[in-house]
Structure formats: C-alpha cells, structure tokens
Amino acid sequence: MNLGKNINSLLRRYAEVYVPGIGVFKRIHSPAQFDKQNNVFLPPISYVELDYSAQHGFNIVHYIQQQENLSLGQAQQILDDTVGSLRNDLGQFGQVKLDDLGLLISYGSSLVFKPLDLSGFNFQPVVNLVGPEIETVIPVREDEHGLAESDEALVSEPLKNWLMRQMLLLGMTLKPKRKLQTNSESHRI
C-alpha cells in the first residue's frame, strides 16, 4: 500500500486525514495576498502539514476498507503493518518519503513533516502593475480640397450651432410674459 498517495488522494476531498500511529495530515490553503513591503501580489498556495498529536479528521482505515473491500479489522491490520514498516525505516534512516506528500523525519520522540515544495503552483509574484501610458490620437481627415482638418473641427461647428439654438429657446422660455393691454384697460388711468 502506498500511504503517501492514499493520504494525498484523501486530502483532495477532506481537509484533515487521520493516520493512526502517525497523526493528522492537514491541507492548508493560503489565498493570494498583497505584500505591501515588497509591493507585489503573492500567488495562492496550498501545502500539507502534520499534527502528530491530533487524532481527529477522516480516518484512513475507512478508506483502505472501502478501496480494498475488506473488513474493518483487516484494513486496520494493513495500516498497522504499513505504519510499523514506516516507523522501522524512520529508526534506521531517520527519514521516510511519503509519495506525493513529502518527508517524515524522526526528531527525538516526535515526527517532523517536510511537505513537498508546492511554491504556489509555480506562479511568480506579480510586480509593477502600472500599465503603459495610452496615447489618445485624433485622426486627421482631408476634405475634397486636400486640406487636413481634425475631427474636432468637424464636430465643433454643428455643436456650436446646436448650443446656440438651445440657449435661444431657453432664453425665450425664461423671459417674463408681457400681458397685452386691451383698449378698455388702457383708458383706465
């Protein structure tokens, strides 16, 4: 049984996987973030860590039982044999590689886990987010006589005329209306 690949497979579905005799493997995700000190955006990163004293999370024994179609006792025996072999290798070599996960290193009476370097899935920090300056260019057109004139000149004359008409209409509506006097009113003094 490949313990590292099985743990990695379970960590895709569960946040924590409990391996009796070793501890709880946890998938930690850190979202992308902005580093003000270096003025860069850091990519998201996921990594695995081990809590060797914890005993919660999805129990890998159930996964082995389902994958191999075994009884719970048989699955537990396979896991015990695998963990026992792993512990022997740790005692002999000081470290053991768990495929797709990293290294388990013996450190006194405890274990240290060194995860594979995921490095943000090989994304690099994003630096210098200032885009290039964009220059606005007004195209130049030639009239039938070959003289060049800009779009501004073509638009401004009709616009001026329209504005003048609007101002005249507005002025007419704002003037006070004079009351017409009738002949009978004009004789009254």
Salt bridges, closest charged atoms under 4 A:
GLU16 OE1 - HIS56 NE2 3.04
ASP51 OD2 - LYS26 NZ 3.77
GLU144 OE2 - HIS145 NE2 3.56
ASP151 OD1 - ARG141 NE 3.12
